[in-house]
Amino acid sequence: MTRGPADIPVIETERLILRGWREDDFDGLFALFGDAKVTRFIGGTKDEPATWRQLATYAGHWMLKGWGPFAVTLRSTGETIGYCGPWDPAGKALEPEITYGVAASHHGRGYATEAVHAALDHVYEALDWATAISYIDAQNTASLGVARKLGARHDGDAMLYEVVPVQIWRYPAASALAVDEGRAA
């Protein structure tokens, strides 16, 4: 047996495991994409077939580029609670980003900040990125809080897919990456 082109690493943090996608991640991903409140800044809700296609897209990104968003799971239970990682679909924007989302039932516990921090470490160390950004809707206060907590700075504006206005938030270089442990996101 030989391995395919995507040898997906497993990243462990204090409370999370970021890993490649599996079919049994569907329910956790649907909990996120089926929630109008969570998805209002990322294109709205997805039904089950659209969520399945999103899961396949995340998995396929790894096959095509050799990197992509990870499934974010809880170390304590194995439950899939979201996605996070490098993302660069064709036609989206000017440069790859760190994308992320966490199901509403897990908001306010710092999981997004922990996952993004791990993803930043990954892109700086394993992918040798010199810089990293996230595209964030100006009204998305939760994601803006994650970016700020990780030291990101507003670095202009962009249009995703030529129609969706967002702000560009640039994270510090690997050597300067720090987390303000006093606030949870």
Helices and strands as residue ranges (DSSP letters): E 11-12, E 16-19, G 23-25, H 26-33, H 36-39, H 48-65, E 70-74, E 80-87, E 97-102, G 104-106, H 111-125, E 132-136, H 141-149, E 153-160, E 164-171, G 174-176
